[in-house]
Amino acid sequence: MLLNETLSENSVFSTHQVLSDYRLACESRQVSLLGRKDVMGGRAKFGIFGDGKEVVQVALARSFQRGDFRSGYYRDQTIEAALGNLTWQQFFAQIYAHADLEHEPHTGGRSMNGHYATRWLEADGSWRDQTKLYNSVCDISPTAGQIPRSVGLAYASKLFRTNPDIQYLTTFSDKGNEIVFATIGDASTSQGMFWETMNAAGVLQVPLLMSVWDDGYGISVPIEYQTTKSSISKAMAGLQRNADEEGVEILTVKGWDYPALVETYQKAAAICRNAHVPVLVHVQELTQPQGHSSSGSHERYKGAERLQWEAEHDCNLRFKDWILENGYATEEELEEIETQAKEVARNARNLAWKAFRQPIDQDVQTAKELLQKASEETTEAAQEVKAILADLEKVYSPIRRDAVGAVRKVLRILSHENSPVRTQLQEWLREQFALNANRYNSHLYSESEESPLHVKPIAPAFEEDSPMIDGREVIRSYFDILFDRDPRVLALGEDVGHIGDVNQGMAGLQEKYGEIRITDTGIRETTIIGQGIGMAMRGLRPIVEIQYFDYVFYTLATLTDDLATLRYRTAGGQKAPLIIRTRGHRLEGIWHSGSPMGAMLGSLRGLHIAVPRNFTQAAGLYNTLMQGDDPALVVEPLNAYRLKEKLPANLGDYCVPLGQPDLLREGTDVTVVTYGSMCRIVMEAAAQLSDAGIDVEVIDIQTLLPFDLSHRIVESIQKTNRVIFADEDFPGGASAFMMQQVLEGQNAYRWLDSPPLTIAAKAHRPAYGSDGDYFSKPNIDDVYDTVYSLMHESAPQRFPSIM
């Protein structure tokens, strides 16, 4: 065991600091033990804790400065407590899922325990000063899911240090002196996200300090099944920097060795902060005294020898031995600290439970009183109501679900009665639904004045001499304006810089604005998204490019687990207004089909999805999104880059509103709802149908999320009484989504004289080649024949069958 005299001269341990660290480690252990008991006793649904990691985390926290960031996972409770971000009462409030931000400010009870977040946003949605905070990005549970964003958080520090044009953003950075502490369990380093991030960090040379908690297992699977050489530091040795080559600094340390841990983190943080070099700290020989989680005992898969080793190497016990050996305290003094830690944990638990139960008990009591009143006022159903009330009375620690369920059952029984108590029950129920909608269903999107939904629409203006140019030139001219007026805007992605993207939408802009603003990346889609998320979290406005829409599947876990849920899972406490730019529609081939919209709609609630038909519309949508504070996916139409468009005179100012369809063609017979590149196909089919005497109304929805907020489509259907939803997605994908939104959400079924139809691609990836495309995806002929068949059904004499 290391002694003080073996440490470097800079490693000084005061008695106060050592005992303060020991006290915190003991408290953290006690809350873990009580938390597990609460789960086993039924107070909570699930528990996962940071026991066995206490000492390394107090050591890490010593090197954490205001303005730094933690991008971690659900075992970091001791770090958060050491930084003052977490009280133990809040720890228990989260276990109980207390949906009150005053008691559980991290996620408002929306995440399971161990998920911590610094509230970056004021009540009005504006940013707080991050440089004054110990910043924690809200944790997520998917293994390694917290890692991609860490490279972006660290990359932002590099940008703030090297780009003087953004150093005016002093509430986000002190000239790039912030570092990012990422944490991950050893087993999760097997995930590709981890390897991709470490490679990206080494290439970019960013201040990322990656800590790997190595306790030898991934749930029940031992490390020899997880990691080459049974050591992540050995497996990654090829990334080690040297005198001639940049790379990653790799350090190893024992997780029970307090002085060595403190010194290691001081060294690692200094390297990161001063030199902007990424560091991997492999923390070995950790233990997990309670096993992986409350879902089972680790004694099922750990033998007696391993369990004995873990008992001997428990970090808190080894810390205690070191304190005694070095004379920082007596056995009696440490026992007093341990006793006090137990009392602190018990008091925090009791206060949290009382605070959690009090409002629930009030709601349940009100429900009981109303049910009792109902049983007294009703004559025919008194016994049934009393039985429901009796069942509610029997529930141990009833929650709102129990009370609301009982009231709903009674209202069914009283549905034919007209009594005052029935009205009271209905009012109580409506109030409960409203309150719980705010508790559990709010903040999926921005609810502030910065929401892109509040951006006022401005139409594009054209002059007599407005030139006709390629779509790629329209969007390139728009980006030129955007980069010129806002230094916070950055773009990055594969081929986006030197060649100006594969379709020339940013041609020449890197030369004009510099590589620091428009940056090429490696082929690493997951960390391209992670880079963007991290930058957006730190006040910048990145536009990151996924070269083709099909490649979005490489990024989907990060998009859906992290970005799309961020505002929701923090109950409005954090945001990352990232814009993802890609191109799709009408591509050819199995891996370049360009239209997996249904997959996005099912995965990316929390993002806006814009599907412009051309680049005039695309620029207007970008303008709107860049004025807002929500993340978004913009799918540009691939086959429109070289189609001619008139260049608007107000290119940098006009705004296309989100959720507002555009009427492309008026008609009286059939409404066709579509978007993107399908607009041109539908419009050509509509022109041909006109020659056959069929008048088609064509509507471009422009955005899938949000969808037709003003219900313009149902207004069209009221006129035509027929509707077809057309796109290039798989059957049952976005076309089915649009149908549900219109027929159910807008009640358009009431106006239909014919069955609603969809036009979609075949149920497989499209074949390559022009013939493959024709027989795989909807074309002009398909649209024509589908519309014609609908008219044939209603007027067969006028429109005889053609097939």
C-alpha positions in Angstrom: 0.0 0.0 0.0 1.3 3.4 -0.9 2.4 5.8 1.9 2.5 9.6 1.8 6.3 9.6 1.5 6.1 7.6 -1.7 3.9 10.2 -3.5 5.0 13.1 -5.6 5.6 16.4 -3.9 2.3 17.8 -5.3 0.2 15.1 -3.7 -0.7 16.5 -0.3 -3.3 15.0 1.9 -4.8 17.0 4.7 -6.5 15.2 7.6 -9.7 17.2 6.9 -9.7 16.2 3.2 -8.9 12.5 3.9 -11.6 12.1 6.5 -14.1 14.1 4.4 -13.5 11.7 1.6 -13.9 8.7 3.9 -17.1 10.1 5.3 -18.5 10.5 1.8 -17.5 7.0 0.8 -19.2 5.6 3.9 -22.4 7.6 3.3 -22.5 6.5 -0.4 -22.1 2.8 0.6 -24.9 3.1 3.2 -27.4 4.7 0.7 -26.6 1.9 -1.7 -27.4 -0.7 0.9 -30.6 1.0 2.0 -31.6 1.5 -1.7 -31.4 -2.2 -2.3 -33.4 -2.8 0.7 -36.1 -0.5 -0.5 -36.3 -2.3 -3.8 -36.5 -5.7 -2.1 -39.1 -4.3 0.3 -41.3 -3.0 -2.5 -40.8 0.7 -2.1 -39.0 1.0 -5.5 -39.1 -0.9 -8.8 -35.4 -1.4 -9.4 -32.1 -0.4 -8.1 -28.6 -0.2 -9.5 -25.8 1.4 -7.4 -22.2 2.6 -7.2 -21.1 0.5 -4.3 -17.4 -0.6 -4.7 -16.6 2.5 -6.7 -16.7 5.0 -3.9 -13.0 5.7 -3.4 -12.1 6.1 -7.0 -15.0 8.5 -7.5 -14.0 10.8 -4.6 -10.5 10.9 -6.1 -11.9 11.8 -9.5 -14.1 14.5 -8.0 -11.0 16.2 -6.5 -9.8 16.9 -10.1 -13.2 18.1 -11.3 -13.5 21.9 -11.7 -16.4 24.2 -12.3 -17.2 24.2 -16.0 -16.1 20.6 -16.5 -18.5 17.9 -17.7 -19.3 14.4 -16.6 -20.7 12.1 -19.3 -21.2 8.9 -17.3 -23.6 6.2 -16.4 -25.6 4.9 -13.5 -22.9 4.0 -11.0 -21.5 7.6 -10.5 -23.5 8.5 -7.4 -20.4 9.3 -5.4 -19.0 11.7 -8.0 -22.3 13.6 -8.0 -22.5 13.7 -4.3 -18.8 14.9 -4.0 -19.5 17.7 -6.5 -22.6 18.8 -4.6 -24.9 17.9 -7.5 -26.7 15.2 -5.5 -28.0 15.1 -2.0 -28.8 11.7 -0.5 -32.4 12.7 -0.1 -32.5 13.3 -3.9 -30.8 9.9 -4.3 -33.8 8.2 -2.6 -36.3 10.5 -4.3 -35.1 9.2 -7.6 -35.4 5.6 -6.4 -39.0 6.3 -5.5 -39.6 8.0 -8.9 -40.7 11.2 -7.2 -42.1 13.3 -10.1 -41.4 16.6 -8.4 -38.4 18.6 -9.6 -38.0 20.2 -6.2 -37.3 16.8 -4.7 -35.8 15.0 -7.8 -34.3 17.8 -10.0 -32.3 15.4 -12.2 -35.0 13.7 -14.2 -38.3 14.5 -12.4 -38.7 10.8 -11.6 -38.6 9.8 -15.3 -35.5 7.8 -15.2 -34.6 4.9 -12.9 -32.2 5.6 -10.1 -28.6 6.5 -10.9 -29.4 8.9 -13.7 -28.1 12.4 -12.9 -28.3 15.7 -14.7 -27.3 19.3 -14.0 -30.2 21.6 -14.8 -28.7 23.8 -17.5 -31.9 25.6 -18.4 -33.9 28.3 -16.6 -37.6 28.0 -16.3 -38.0 30.0 -19.6 -35.7 27.5 -21.4 -32.7 29.9 -21.6 -29.2 28.6 -20.8 -27.6 29.0 -17.4 -23.9 29.8 -17.0 -22.2 26.4 -17.5 -18.9 27.7 -16.4 -20.2 28.1 -12.8 -21.6 24.5 -12.7 -20.2 21.1 -12.2 -21.9 19.8 -15.4 -23.4 16.4 -15.7 -25.1 15.3 -18.9 -28.1 13.2 -18.0 -27.1 9.5 -17.9 -28.6 6.9 -20.0 -28.8 3.2 -19.4 -27.9 1.6 -22.8 -24.3 0.2 -22.5 -21.8 2.7 -23.8 -24.6 5.0 -24.9 -23.1 7.8 -22.9 -19.8 7.7 -24.7 -20.4 9.2 -28.2 -21.5 12.6 -26.9 -18.4 12.8 -24.7 -16.2 13.3 -27.7 -18.4 16.2 -28.8 -18.3 17.8 -25.3 -14.5 17.6 -25.4 -14.3 18.8 -29.0 -16.2 21.9 -28.0 -13.4 22.8 -25.5 -11.0 22.5 -28.4 -13.1 24.8 -30.5 -13.5 27.4 -27.7 -9.7 27.4 -27.2 -8.7 27.6 -30.9 -11.5 29.7 -32.4 -11.4 33.3 -31.1 -14.7 34.1 -32.9 -16.7 32.1 -30.4 -14.8 33.0 -27.2 -17.5 35.7 -26.6 -19.7 32.8 -25.4 -18.2 33.2 -21.8 -21.1 31.4 -20.1 -20.3 28.2 -22.0 -16.5 28.1 -21.8 -13.4 29.8 -20.3 -11.4 29.6 -23.5 -11.6 25.9 -23.7 -10.1 25.0 -20.3 -12.9 22.5 -19.5 -12.4 18.8 -19.6 -14.8 16.0 -20.0 -14.9 13.1 -17.5 -16.5 10.1 -19.2 -17.1 6.9 -17.2 -17.9 3.4 -18.3 -17.9 -0.1 -16.9 -15.2 -2.4 -18.3 -17.7 -4.8 -19.9 -19.3 -2.0 -21.9 -16.0 -1.2 -23.5 -16.7 -4.1 -25.8 -19.3 -1.9 -27.5 -18.3 -0.3 -30.8 -19.3 3.1 -29.5 -16.4 3.0 -27.0 -13.8 2.1 -29.6 -15.1 4.5 -32.1 -15.0 7.3 -29.5 -11.5 6.6 -28.4 -10.3 6.5 -32.0 -12.0 9.8 -32.7 -10.6 11.4 -29.5 -7.1 10.3 -30.5 -7.5 11.8 -33.9 -9.1 15.0 -32.8 -6.8 15.5 -29.7 -9.5 16.6 -27.3 -9.6 16.9 -23.5 -11.5 13.7 -22.8 -10.7 11.8 -19.6 -12.2 8.3 -20.0 -12.4 6.2 -16.8 -13.1 2.5 -17.0 -14.4 0.9 -13.9 -13.1 -2.6 -14.0 -14.6 -5.0 -11.5 -13.9 -8.1 -13.6 -17.4 -8.9 -14.7 -20.2 -7.8 -17.1 -23.1 -8.9 -15.0 -22.2 -12.7 -14.9 -19.7 -12.8 -17.7 -16.0 -12.6 -16.6 -13.5 -10.3 -18.2 -11.7 -13.0 -20.2 -14.9 -13.4 -22.3 -15.2 -9.6 -22.7 -11.8 -8.1 -23.5 -8.7 -9.1 -25.4 -5.9 -9.8 -23.0 -8.5 -9.4 -20.2 -7.4 -5.7 -20.0 -8.8 -2.7 -21.8 -5.6 -0.8 -21.3 -3.5 -3.5 -22.9 -6.1 -4.0 -25.7 -5.8 -0.3 -26.5 -2.1 0.0 -26.2 -1.8 0.8 -29.9 -3.4 4.2 -29.2 -0.7 5.1 -26.6 0.9 8.4 -27.6 4.7 8.7 -27.8 7.3 11.3 -28.5 6.8 11.1 -32.2 3.0 10.4 -32.5 -0.1 11.9 -31.1 -2.6 9.5 -29.5 -4.1 8.7 -26.1 -2.4 8.7 -22.8 -3.1 5.4 -21.0 -2.9 5.2 -17.2 -3.7 2.3 -14.9 -4.4 2.3 -11.2 -5.9 0.1 -8.5 -9.4 1.0 -7.5 -8.7 0.5 -3.8 -5.5 2.6 -3.6 -6.7 6.0 -2.4 -3.4 8.0 -2.7 -2.6 6.5 -6.0 -6.0 7.3 -7.3 -5.8 10.9 -6.3 -2.4 11.3 -7.9 -3.5 9.5 -11.1 -6.5 11.7 -11.5 -4.5 14.8 -10.8 -2.0 13.8 -13.5 -4.7 12.7 -16.0 -6.7 16.0 -15.5 -3.6 18.1 -16.0 -2.7 16.3 -19.2 -6.3 16.8 -20.5 -6.7 20.4 -19.4 -3.3 21.8 -20.3 -2.4 19.8 -23.4 -5.8 18.8 -24.7 -4.7 15.2 -24.9 -7.3 12.4 -24.3 -6.5 10.1 -21.4 -7.8 6.6 -20.6 -7.7 5.7 -16.9 -8.1 2.0 -16.4 -9.2 1.5 -12.8 -8.5 -2.1 -11.9 -9.4 -4.4 -9.1 -12.7 -2.8 -8.2 -15.5 -4.8 -6.5 -19.2 -4.7 -6.6 -20.4 -5.8 -3.1 -24.1 -6.0 -4.0 -23.7 -7.4 -7.4 -24.8 -5.9 -10.7 -28.2 -4.7 -9.6 -31.2 -5.5 -7.4 -32.4 -8.1 -10.0 -30.3 -10.9 -8.6 -27.3 -11.9 -6.4 -23.8 -12.1 -7.7 -23.2 -15.2 -5.6 -24.9 -17.1 -8.4 -21.9 -16.7 -10.6 -19.0 -15.7 -8.4 -17.2 -18.5 -6.6 -16.1 -18.5 -2.9 -12.5 -17.6 -3.8 -13.6 -14.5 -5.8 -16.1 -13.5 -3.1 -13.4 -13.7 -0.5 -11.0 -11.6 -2.7 -13.7 -9.0 -3.1 -14.3 -8.8 0.6 -10.6 -8.3 1.2 -10.3 -5.7 -1.6 -13.4 -3.6 -0.8 -12.2 -0.1 -1.5 -13.8 1.4 1.6 -12.1 -1.2 3.9 -8.7 -0.6 2.2 -9.2 3.1 2.5 -9.8 2.7 6.2 -6.7 0.6 6.6 -4.6 3.2 4.8 -6.0 6.0 7.1 -5.2 4.0 10.2 -1.7 3.0 8.9 -0.8 6.6 8.1 -2.2 8.1 11.4 -5.0 10.3 10.0 -7.5 9.0 12.5 -8.0 6.4 15.2 -10.2 3.3 15.0 -12.7 5.0 17.3 -12.8 8.2 15.1 -13.5 6.1 12.0 -16.2 4.1 13.7 -17.9 7.3 14.7 -17.8 8.4 11.0 -19.3 5.1 10.0 -22.0 5.4 12.6 -22.8 8.9 11.5 -22.9 7.8 7.9 -25.6 5.2 8.6 -27.6 7.9 10.4 -27.2 10.3 7.5 -28.4 7.7 5.1 -31.4 6.7 7.2 -32.5 10.3 7.7 -32.2 11.0 4.0 -34.2 7.9 3.2 -37.0 8.8 5.7 -37.3 12.4 4.5 -37.4 11.3 0.9 -40.1 8.7 1.5 -42.2 11.1 3.6 -41.9 13.8 0.9 -42.8 11.2 -1.8 -45.8 9.8 0.0 -47.4 13.0 1.3 -48.9 14.3 -2.0 -49.8 10.8 -3.2 -51.6 10.1 0.1 -53.5 13.3 -0.3 -54.7 12.4 -3.8 -55.6 8.9 -2.7 -57.5 10.2 0.4 -59.4 12.6 -1.8 -60.3 9.7 -4.1 -61.5 7.6 -1.2 -63.6 10.4 0.1 -65.3 10.8 -3.3 -65.8 7.1 -3.6 -67.4 7.0 -0.1 -69.6 9.8 -1.1 -70.6 8.0 -4.3 -71.5 4.8 -2.4 -73.8 6.9 -0.2 -75.5 8.8 -2.9 -76.1 6.0 -5.4 -78.9 3.6 -4.8 -78.6 0.9 -7.4 -74.8 0.6 -7.4 -73.9 1.2 -3.8 -72.5 -2.3 -3.2 -70.4 -2.2 -6.3 -68.9 1.1 -5.4 -68.3 0.0 -1.8 -66.5 -3.1 -3.2 -64.2 -1.0 -5.3 -63.5 1.3 -2.3 -62.7 -1.7 -0.2 -60.2 -3.0 -2.7 -58.5 0.4 -2.7 -58.4 0.4 1.1 -56.6 -3.0 1.0 -53.7 -1.7 -1.2 -50.5 -1.3 0.8 -49.0 2.1 0.0 -51.4 2.9 -2.8 -50.2 5.2 -5.6 -52.0 7.4 -8.0 -52.5 4.6 -10.4 -54.6 2.7 -7.8 -56.8 5.8 -7.0 -57.3 6.8 -10.6 -58.1 3.2 -11.6 -60.7 2.9 -8.9 -62.4 6.2 -9.9 -62.5 5.1 -13.5 -64.2 1.9 -12.5 -66.8 3.7 -10.5 -67.5 6.2 -13.2 -68.3 3.3 -15.5 -70.8 2.0 -13.0 -72.4 5.5 -12.5 -72.5 6.2 -16.3 -76.3 6.3 -16.3 -76.7 8.3 -13.1 -76.9 12.1 -13.0 -75.6 13.0 -9.5 -73.3 15.7 -8.1 -70.7 13.2 -6.9 -70.4 11.8 -10.5 -69.6 15.3 -11.7 -67.0 15.7 -8.8 -65.4 12.4 -9.8 -65.2 13.4 -13.4 -63.6 16.8 -12.4 -61.1 15.0 -10.1 -60.2 12.6 -12.8 -59.6 15.3 -15.4 -57.5 17.2 -12.9 -55.4 14.1 -12.3 -54.9 13.5 -16.0 -53.7 17.1 -16.5 -51.3 16.9 -13.5 -49.9 13.6 -14.5 -49.6 14.7 -18.2 -47.3 17.4 -16.9 -45.4 14.9 -14.6 -44.9 12.2 -17.2 -45.7 13.5 -20.7 -44.2 17.0 -20.9 -41.0 18.4 -22.5 -40.7 16.1 -25.4 -40.1 19.2 -27.4 -39.2 22.8 -26.4 -42.0 24.5 -24.5 -40.2 27.8 -24.4 -40.4 30.9 -26.5 -37.3 29.6 -28.4 -39.4 26.7 -29.8 -39.1 26.6 -33.6 -42.9 26.4 -33.7 -42.9 30.0 -32.6 -40.8 31.2 -35.6 -43.0 33.4 -37.8 -43.2 32.2 -41.4 -41.7 34.5 -44.1 -42.4 33.6 -47.7 -39.5 33.5 -50.2 -39.3 36.7 -52.3 -38.5 36.6 -56.0 -37.6 39.4 -58.3 -37.9 39.7 -62.0 -34.3 39.0 -62.5 -34.0 36.2 -59.9 -31.7 33.6 -61.6 -32.6 30.0 -62.2 -29.8 27.9 -60.7 -29.2 24.4 -59.6 -30.6 23.3 -56.3 -27.1 22.7 -55.0 -26.3 26.3 -55.6 -29.4 27.5 -53.7 -28.4 25.5 -50.6 -24.8 26.4 -51.0 -25.7 30.1 -51.1 -27.9 29.7 -48.1 -25.1 28.0 -46.0 -22.8 30.8 -47.0 -25.2 33.3 -45.5 -25.7 31.2 -42.4 -22.0 30.8 -41.7 -21.3 34.4 -42.3 -23.8 35.7 -39.8 -23.4 33.3 -36.9 -20.0 32.1 -35.7 -21.7 29.5 -33.5 -22.6 27.5 -36.7 -20.3 24.7 -37.6 -20.6 21.8 -40.0 -18.9 18.5 -39.9 -19.2 15.1 -41.6 -17.6 12.8 -44.2 -16.4 14.9 -47.3 -18.3 18.0 -46.1 -15.1 20.2 -46.0 -12.5 19.9 -48.7 -14.8 18.9 -51.5 -17.9 20.7 -50.2 -19.9 17.5 -49.6 -20.6 14.9 -52.2 -23.3 17.0 -53.9 -21.5 20.3 -53.6 -24.0 21.8 -51.2 -21.0 23.4 -49.3 -18.6 23.8 -52.1 -15.9 26.3 -51.4 -17.2 27.1 -47.9 -14.3 25.5 -46.0 -11.8 27.6 -48.0 -13.8 30.7 -47.1 -14.6 30.0 -43.4 -11.8 27.7 -42.4 -11.4 24.0 -41.4 -12.3 24.9 -37.8 -15.8 25.8 -39.0 -16.4 23.2 -41.8 -14.6 20.0 -40.9 -14.1 16.6 -42.6 -14.4 13.6 -40.4 -13.6 9.9 -40.7 -16.2 7.3 -41.6 -17.6 7.1 -38.1 -21.3 8.0 -38.2 -22.0 7.3 -34.5 -19.4 9.7 -33.2 -20.2 12.3 -35.9 -23.6 12.4 -34.2 -21.9 12.3 -30.8 -19.7 15.2 -31.8 -22.7 17.2 -32.8 -24.7 16.4 -29.6 -21.8 17.4 -27.4 -21.2 20.7 -29.2 -24.9 21.5 -29.2 -25.0 21.0 -25.4 -22.3 23.6 -25.0 -24.1 26.5 -26.8 -22.8 25.9 -30.3 -25.1 25.3 -33.4 -23.6 22.4 -35.2 -25.0 20.9 -38.5 -23.7 17.4 -38.8 -23.9 15.4 -41.9 -24.8 11.8 -42.5 -23.8 11.4 -46.1 -26.8 9.3 -47.2 -30.0 8.7 -45.3 -29.5 4.9 -45.2 -26.4 5.4 -43.1 -28.5 6.9 -40.3 -28.9 3.3 -39.0 -25.3 3.4 -37.8 -26.3 6.3 -35.6 -29.8 5.3 -34.6 -29.0 4.1 -31.0 -27.3 7.4 -30.2 -30.1 9.4 -31.9 -33.0 7.6 -30.2 -31.5 6.8 -26.8 -29.6 10.1 -26.2 -30.5 13.0 -28.4 -34.3 12.3 -28.9 -34.9 11.8 -25.2 -32.6 14.4 -23.7 -35.2 17.2 -23.1 -37.8 14.7 -22.0 -35.7 12.6 -19.6 -34.5 15.8 -17.8 -38.0 17.2 -17.6 -36.9 20.2 -19.5 -33.6 20.6 -17.8 -31.2 20.0 -20.7 -31.2 20.5 -24.5 -29.0 19.9 -27.5 -30.3 21.8 -30.6 -28.4 19.7 -33.1 -29.3 19.7 -36.8 -28.6 16.5 -38.7 -28.4 17.0 -42.4 -28.7 14.1 -44.8 -30.0 13.3 -48.3 -32.4 10.7 -49.5 -35.3 9.8 -51.7 -35.1 8.2 -55.1 -31.7 6.6 -54.6 -31.1 3.3 -56.2 -30.0 0.0 -54.7 -30.5 -2.0 -51.5 -28.3 0.2 -49.3 -29.1 3.5 -50.9 -32.9 3.5 -51.0 -33.0 6.7 -49.1 -36.4 6.6 -47.5 -36.6 4.7 -44.2 -39.0 7.2 -42.7 -41.2 4.8 -40.7 -38.1 3.7 -38.8 -37.3 7.4 -38.0 -40.9 8.1 -36.9 -40.8 5.2 -34.6 -37.5 6.1 -33.1 -37.0 9.9 -33.1 -39.9 11.4 -31.2 -38.2 14.4 -29.7 -36.6 15.5 -33.0 -38.3 17.4 -35.7 -38.2 15.6 -39.1 -38.2 17.9 -42.2 -38.6 16.5 -45.7 -38.3 19.4 -48.2 -39.2 18.8 -51.8 -36.5 21.2 -53.1 -33.8 23.5 -51.8 -35.8 26.6 -51.6 -38.0 24.8 -49.1 -34.9 23.3 -47.5 -33.3 26.7 -46.9 -36.5 28.0 -45.3 -36.8 25.0 -43.0 -33.1 25.4 -42.0 -33.8 29.1 -41.2 -36.7 28.1 -39.0 -34.8 25.3 -37.2 -31.7 27.4 -36.6 -33.9 30.0 -34.8 -35.3 27.4 -32.5 -33.8 25.2 -29.8 -34.9 21.7 -30.7 -32.9 19.1 -32.5 -34.0 18.1 -36.0 -33.3 15.8 -38.9 -33.5 17.3 -42.4 -33.6 14.9 -45.4 -32.7 16.8 -48.5 -34.0 15.5 -51.9 -31.0 13.8 -53.6 -32.3 14.1 -57.1 -33.0 17.8 -56.8 -29.4 19.0 -56.5 -29.1 19.6 -60.2 -32.7 20.6 -60.9 -33.2 24.3 -61.6 -34.8 26.6 -59.0 -35.3 30.3 -58.9 -33.0 31.9 -56.3 -35.0 33.8 -53.7 -33.9 37.4 -53.0 -34.4 36.9 -49.2 -32.5 33.6 -49.0 -31.2 34.1 -45.5 -34.4 35.4 -44.0 -37.5 33.5 -45.2 -38.8 30.8 -42.9 -40.9 27.7 -43.7 -43.1 26.9 -40.7 -42.9 23.5 -39.2 -46.0 21.4 -39.3 -47.7 23.5 -42.1 -48.4 21.6 -45.4 -48.0 23.4 -48.7 -50.7 23.2 -51.3 -48.9 22.5 -54.6 -51.9 22.0 -56.8 -55.6 22.6 -56.3 -58.1 20.0 -57.3 -61.6 18.7 -56.7 -61.6 14.9 -57.2 -58.8 13.4 -55.1 -56.4 14.6 -52.4 -52.9 13.2 -52.7 -50.7 13.8 -49.6 -46.9 13.4 -50.1 -43.5 14.9 -49.4 -39.9 15.1 -50.6 -39.0 13.8 -54.0 -42.4 12.2 -54.4 -43.9 15.7 -54.9 -42.4 15.9 -58.4 -43.6 12.5 -59.3 -47.1 13.1 -58.0 -47.3 16.5 -59.7 -46.4 14.9 -63.1 -49.0 12.2 -62.6 -51.5 14.9 -61.7 -50.8 16.7 -64.9 -51.4 13.5 -66.9 -54.6 12.7 -64.9 -55.9 16.1 -65.8 -55.9 15.1 -69.4 -58.1 12.2 -68.4 -60.6 14.5 -66.7 -59.4 13.8 -63.1 -58.6 16.9 -61.0 -56.0 16.0 -58.3 -55.2 18.2 -55.3 -51.6 17.7 -54.2 -50.3 18.6 -50.7 -46.7 18.6 -49.6 -46.6 18.0 -45.8 -43.0 19.5 -45.6 -42.4 18.1 -42.1 -43.4 14.7 -40.7 -42.7 15.8 -37.2 -44.7 17.9 -36.5 -47.4 16.9 -38.9 -50.1 19.3 -40.2 -50.7 21.3 -37.1 -53.4 23.4 -38.7 -55.4 20.4 -40.2 -55.1 21.7 -43.7 -55.4 18.1 -45.1 -58.8 17.5 -43.7 -60.0 20.7 -45.2 -58.9 19.4 -48.6 -60.6 16.1 -48.0 -63.9 17.9 -47.2 -63.7 19.2 -50.7 -62.5 16.1 -52.6 -63.9 13.3 -50.4 -61.0 11.0 -51.4 -57.4 10.7 -50.2 -54.2 8.9 -51.1 -51.0 9.0 -49.0 -47.9 8.5 -51.1 -44.3 8.1 -50.3 -41.3 5.9 -50.9 -41.1 4.1 -47.5 -42.0 0.5 -46.9 -45.7 -0.3 -46.8 -47.1 0.6 -43.4 -44.3 3.1 -42.8 -44.7 6.8 -43.1 -47.8 6.4 -45.4 -49.6 4.6 -42.6 -48.4 7.3 -40.1 -49.9 10.0 -42.3 -53.1 8.1 -42.7 -53.4 7.7 -38.9 -52.7 11.4 -38.3 -55.4 12.5 -40.8 -58.1 9.9 -40.5 -57.9 9.5 -36.7 -56.2 12.7 -35.6 -58.2 15.0 -37.9 -61.4 12.8 -38.1 -61.2 12.9 -41.8 -63.0 9.5 -42.2 -66.3 11.4 -41.9 -65.7 13.1 -45.3 -64.6 10.0 -47.3 -66.7 8.6 -50.2 -64.0 6.1 -51.1 -61.6 4.0 -49.1 -58.3 5.8 -48.1 -55.3 4.4 -50.0 -51.5 4.4 -49.6 -48.9 4.3 -52.2 -45.5 3.0 -51.0 -42.5 1.1 -52.1 -42.4 -2.7 -52.2 -41.8 -4.5 -48.9 -38.1 -5.0 -49.6 -35.1 -2.8 -50.2 -35.1 -1.5 -53.8 -33.2 -3.3 -56.5 -30.4 -1.5 -58.3 -30.7 0.0 -61.7 -33.4 2.0 -63.4 -35.6 -1.1 -64.0 -35.0 -2.2 -60.4 -36.1 1.3 -59.2 -39.2 1.3 -61.4 -40.4 -2.0 -60.1 -39.4 -1.4 -56.5 -40.5 2.2 -55.8 -43.6 4.2 -56.7 -43.4 6.0 -60.0 -45.6 8.2 -62.1 -47.5 5.3 -63.6 -48.2 3.9 -60.2 -49.6 7.2 -59.0 -51.7 7.6 -62.1 -53.1 4.1 -62.0 -53.9 4.3 -58.3 -55.8 7.6 -58.6 -57.6 6.4 -61.7 -58.7 3.2 -60.0 -60.2 5.2 -57.2 -62.2 7.3 -59.6 -63.1 4.1 -61.6 -64.7 2.7 -58.4 -66.9 5.7 -58.0 -67.7 6.4 -61.6 -67.0 3.3 -63.7 -68.8 4.6 -66.8 -66.8 7.7 -66.9 -63.6 6.1 -66.0 -63.6 2.5 -67.4 -61.0 0.1 -66.1 -57.5 0.3 -67.7 -55.9 -2.6 -65.9 
